[in-house]
């Protein structure tokens, strides 16, 4: 009888495991505020603009990409709070859209089981003829977009560093990085000087590692 019960429990575990794998029980970071601040740049006709994304708790990762004058930023394991967020319509941007979505981060990797994550996606549209260079940094629950931009002449100041990554993990102690992520970081295209990919490169985000 005892062996029969154990067999049933093992069978139920095997059946239910895929279902439990779909559950995302991690508490989500809440986006509660967006602040934009601009000041004169280092040279004439340049402007320095910072956008701070303020969370309660912090997202596990964020991804950013600039293509065809549209900047997309995605915050993982994050939701939008009930507080009204200030729209971003000041230069160098003409419009902003902030949405909450649930995505399968393994959809482009054959053979991996679906893993769904809550993300907050921010889409910022640049004004016409804007030349911009930017980087993103985080300080626990605040993720900051830092940029220098101009509408006239050549951009003089750059902030994109050789250590900047399109993907950034902000949770300490992440050790379970998948082979796909490692391959992505090793093979992503770079400039000769080891700088970040060009703005027109549109990578497919790799699967996220399991957060501790």
Order of alpha helices (4+ residues) and beta strands (2+ residues): alpha-beta-beta-beta-beta-beta-beta-beta-beta-beta-beta-alpha
